[in-house]
Every structure is written in structure tokens, then in C-alpha cells.
Amino acid sequence: MLIPNVPAVISCTELHTDGIRNAIPTHVEIKGDTRSFAPEVQMLLEERMRTISEAICAMHGATCQFSYTHEFAPTVNWQQCVDVAVTAAINVVGAEKVDGNVAQMMISEDFGAFLQKIPGCFIFLGNGDSSDAQGNTPLHNACYDFNDEILLTGAEYLPRSSEPVCRRSDIDWPDSRMPSGQVF
């Protein structure tokens, strides 16, 4: 069943054929990416994409090999860690530069898998300058250029955000996953 108020994204990012400009190809490969915050929506996306792909091919006397992999977990922050992260950011850069109420984003990060196991918070440090088009280049882009000026801000932010989190009693820390004798 489709869940209308739960967001999902389907991106077609690659299209390869064995054809040429003026001849119909015999083989077409389409690749892409899907994103959602809900596992049941991911399953629905896979099911519907398979059904539609097979039906379109059948209408044209073709066949398809459909492959769908579940590679990335959605990046969903732990609220207790968000509270600490916002406070730390305000202490470092000031309240006027901190947005503690950012809507969920369909980003694809390995960090999502980490957040499924360990309490945490994915933040944007402010690496780009919104008034500069070059400064707004996304991270996963060939034109991206790291802003070295943000290093000191990050170096000050990290200890201010991690120390209070380690002292919180309302976070269910998975002690069994911590190496013996390791102190944070």
C-alpha cells in the first residue's frame, strides 16, 4: 500500500545502451538510486519498480533482468544527540548561525548505518557560502572544493558536542559493542 505522507525519491542516474545514434539498441541498462526514511517504503519501491519494468518490457516483446540492492540506511538522527549538537554549535558559532530545526533530508551517507546501531547526529558544519555559487557545490560532485577555513570551527565543535553526549544517562549506549577498557 502506498503511504502518501512518507517521502520517497527515485533517481535515474545512468543509462547505457549497445546502440548508436541512428539504430535501436538490443540491450539497455538503466541504473539509479532510491531513498526513503521508512523500510516498508523501500520494499514497496522495489516491488513496484520490478512490476513496472517487467510490464513495460512485456508490452514491447522484450525481457528484463531486474536487480535491486539495499545499500544505504536512511540517515536518521537520535533526538537526544540533536539537542546536544545544537547546544554545542550555538556555543561555538552563536545562535544566529545555527538552525536546529532542519527537516529530514534524503541524503545518502554511510553514516545512516552507523546511526542504526549507535546514538548520534549527522550535522552540516557550514562548509559552503550561500552567497557564492562555487561554495554551494555539493560534496559528491567533481567540482567540490573543501573549505579549509572551516577546520578550526570543526575542531572546536567536536569535543564540545561529544563530551556532553557521553555523560547523558537518557541515551541507551550499546556497551557490548565498545572495546574493553575504551574510555570516551
FILOLUM-54126 format. One record per residue (C-alpha): x, y, z; chain; residue in one letter. Coordinates in pm, 1 decimal. Last residue first. Layout:
N
> x:y:z:chaine:residu
> X:Y:Z:A:A;
...
***
This chain:
184
> x:y:z:chaine:residu
> 3529.6:826.5:2583.6:A:F;
> 3707.4:540.9:2756.8:A:V;
> 3798.9:209.1:2597.5:A:Q;
> 3875.6:-59.2:2855.8:A:G;
> 3715.3:-340.2:2658.2:A:S;
> 3610.7:-236.1:2308.4:A:P;
> 3258.3:-89.8:2297.7:A:M;
> 2995.5:-302.8:2121.6:A:R;
> 2860.4:-456.4:2443.0:A:S;
> 2817.3:-108.7:2589.2:A:D;
> 2537.0:-21.1:2341.5:A:P;
> 2460.4:320.5:2490.3:A:W;
> 2091.6:376.1:2560.1:A:D;
> 2088.7:754.3:2586.9:A:I;
> 1897.6:900.0:2883.1:A:D;
> 2201.8:895.7:3114.6:A:S;
> 2394.6:1165.8:2929.0:A:R;
> 2767.7:1199.8:3013.8:A:R;
> 2895.8:1071.6:2678.1:A:C;
> 2671.7:1319.2:2498.3:A:V;
> 2815.6:1610.7:2697.9:A:P;
> 3173.4:1525.8:2585.3:A:E;
> 3091.7:1465.4:2217.6:A:S;
> 2945.3:1801.3:2119.0:A:S;
> 3201.2:2035.1:2273.6:A:R;
> 3482.1:1799.9:2169.6:A:P;
> 3370.3:1810.7:1803.8:A:L;
> 3281.3:2181.3:1776.6:A:Y;
> 3626.5:2331.7:1837.6:A:E;
> 3798.0:2118.8:1573.3:A:A;
> 3506.9:2174.9:1336.3:A:G;
> 3533.1:2552.6:1371.1:A:T;
> 3909.5:2530.2:1322.5:A:L;
> 3868.4:2325.0:1003.8:A:L;
> 3605.4:2555.6:845.9:A:I;
> 3864.7:2778.3:677.1:A:E;
> 3986.2:2481.1:470.8:A:D;
> 3667.9:2494.0:259.9:A:N;
> 3684.1:2170.6:60.1:A:F;
> 3647.5:2215.8:-316.4:A:D;
> 3366.9:2027.1:-491.1:A:Y;
> 3370.7:2048.4:-872.2:A:C;
> 3356.1:1669.0:-925.4:A:A;
> 3046.6:1646.2:-704.6:A:N;
> 2965.8:1431.3:-402.1:A:H;
> 3009.2:1716.3:-152.2:A:L;
> 2758.7:1950.7:-316.2:A:P;
> 2884.0:2276.8:-471.9:A:T;
> 2740.7:2569.9:-275.9:A:N;
> 3073.3:2748.9:-231.7:A:G;
> 3106.8:2782.6:-609.7:A:Q;
> 2768.4:2959.5:-622.0:A:A;
> 2883.4:3205.0:-353.1:A:D;
> 2621.2:3381.0:-138.2:A:S;
> 2535.3:3056.0:42.5:A:S;
> 2898.3:3009.1:144.9:A:D;
> 2968.9:2640.2:187.4:A:G;
> 3124.7:2426.9:462.1:A:N;
> 2867.8:2513.1:724.5:A:G;
> 2915.5:2223.0:964.6:A:L;
> 2616.3:2025.7:845.1:A:F;
> 2530.7:1772.6:1110.7:A:I;
> 2471.7:1397.5:1136.9:A:F;
> 2372.1:1308.9:1493.8:A:C;
> 2449.2:1002.9:1701.5:A:G;
> 2330.7:705.2:1904.1:A:P;
> 2499.3:384.1:1781.7:A:I;
> 2349.6:91.8:1588.5:A:K;
> 2110.0:234.6:1328.4:A:Q;
> 2307.8:559.6:1337.8:A:L;
> 2614.5:380.1:1199.1:A:F;
> 2414.0:253.7:901.2:A:A;
> 2297.9:610.4:830.4:A:G;
> 2659.3:732.8:849.5:A:F;
> 2727.4:559.6:517.5:A:D;
> 2551.9:860.1:369.0:A:E;
> 2287.2:908.2:105.3:A:S;
> 2096.2:1225.9:177.7:A:I;
> 1718.9:1241.2:152.6:A:M;
> 1682.6:1521.6:405.6:A:M;
> 1476.4:1541.7:722.8:A:Q;
> 1372.8:1897.6:804.8:A:A;
> 1621.7:2124.8:981.4:A:V;
> 1508.7:2261.2:1318.4:A:N;
> 1832.8:2340.0:1498.7:A:G;
> 1939.9:2605.6:1252.3:A:D;
> 2259.1:2760.6:1390.6:A:V;
> 2429.2:3079.3:1268.7:A:K;
> 2222.8:3327.8:1473.0:A:E;
> 2266.8:3111.3:1783.6:A:A;
> 2643.2:3166.6:1800.2:A:G;
> 2936.7:2987.7:1632.7:A:V;
> 3087.8:2762.3:1902.4:A:V;
> 2836.3:2769.4:2188.7:A:N;
> 2545.5:2758.1:1941.5:A:I;
> 2701.7:2453.2:1775.5:A:A;
> 2741.6:2276.3:2109.9:A:A;
> 2378.8:2343.4:2203.5:A:T;
> 2258.1:2219.9:1863.5:A:V;
> 2467.8:1903.1:1886.4:A:A;
> 2344.9:1826.8:2240.4:A:V;
> 1978.7:1852.4:2137.7:A:D;
> 2045.3:1653.1:1820.1:A:V;
> 2208.5:1378.4:2028.3:A:C;
> 1895.1:1327.6:2237.9:A:Q;
> 1687.8:1335.3:1916.1:A:Q;
> 1882.3:1047.9:1754.9:A:W;
> 1945.3:1139.7:1391.4:A:N;
> 1800.3:949.7:1094.6:A:V;
> 2028.0:893.7:793.9:A:T;
> 1846.4:632.0:586.7:A:P;
> 2032.2:302.4:552.2:A:A;
> 2236.3:254.2:238.5:A:F;
> 2290.2:-45.3:13.4:A:E;
> 1959.7:-226.7:-33.5:A:H;
> 2016.2:-376.2:-376.9:A:T;
> 1766.0:-401.5:-659.9:A:Y;
> 1823.3:-610.2:-972.3:A:S;
> 1574.1:-650.9:-1254.6:A:F;
> 1665.9:-860.9:-1555.0:A:Q;
> 1431.9:-757.6:-1830.2:A:C;
> 1250.0:-912.2:-2121.3:A:T;
> 1128.7:-772.0:-2451.0:A:A;
> 814.6:-811.0:-2658.1:A:G;
> 727.0:-442.6:-2628.7:A:H;
> 440.6:-477.1:-2380.9:A:M;
> 647.8:-738.6:-2193.7:A:A;
> 930.2:-486.1:-2140.1:A:C;
> 690.2:-228.3:-1996.9:A:I;
> 531.7:-491.4:-1769.8:A:A;
> 866.9:-619.9:-1638.3:A:E;
> 986.7:-269.2:-1554.8:A:S;
> 654.0:-176.6:-1391.1:A:I;
> 647.1:-486.5:-1169.0:A:T;
> 1014.6:-455.1:-1067.5:A:R;
> 980.9:-82.3:-991.3:A:M;
> 664.9:-151.2:-791.4:A:R;
> 822.7:-421.3:-573.4:A:E;
> 1147.8:-231.5:-513.7:A:E;
> 966.6:89.4:-425.7:A:L;
> 730.6:-100.7:-194.3:A:L;
> 1023.9:-256.1:-8.9:A:M;
> 1186.2:85.9:32.5:A:Q;
> 851.9:223.9:155.7:A:V;
> 834.7:-50.7:419.5:A:E;
> 1189.2:39.7:530.7:A:P;
> 1084.2:401.7:600.6:A:A;
> 1314.1:703.3:558.1:A:F;
> 1316.3:676.8:180.7:A:S;
> 1571.6:681.1:-96.8:A:R;
> 1603.8:518.0:-434.9:A:T;
> 1904.9:516.0:-665.6:A:D;
> 1970.3:463.2:-1030.3:A:G;
> 2076.4:235.4:-1307.4:A:K;
> 1929.1:167.9:-1651.0:A:I;
> 2091.2:-82.5:-1886.2:A:E;
> 1965.6:-117.1:-2242.2:A:V;
> 2044.8:-401.6:-2482.0:A:H;
> 1932.3:-450.5:-2841.4:A:T;
> 1975.5:-83.2:-2930.3:A:P;
> 1770.7:94.8:-3197.5:A:I;
> 1996.7:248.9:-3459.6:A:A;
> 2064.4:612.8:-3559.0:A:N;
> 2258.0:743.7:-3259.3:A:R;
> 2430.0:414.8:-3183.1:A:I;
> 2314.7:118.2:-2982.3:A:G;
> 2469.5:-101.5:-2713.4:A:D;
> 2292.3:101.4:-2448.8:A:T;
> 2374.5:270.0:-2117.3:A:H;
> 2155.2:493.3:-1898.5:A:L;
> 2278.8:609.3:-1557.9:A:E;
> 2137.8:828.7:-1278.7:A:T;
> 1765.4:752.5:-1271.7:A:C;
> 1665.6:887.8:-930.3:A:S;
> 1367.6:758.1:-731.7:A:I;
> 1284.7:951.4:-414.0:A:V;
> 1041.4:863.6:-136.6:A:A;
> 855.5:1072.8:117.9:A:P;
> 601.9:933.8:366.9:A:V;
> 272.2:1128.3:351.1:A:N;
> 118.0:924.5:69.4:A:P;
> 186.9:574.0:205.6:A:I;
> 129.0:345.0:-89.7:A:L;
> 0.0:0.0:0.0:A:M;
***
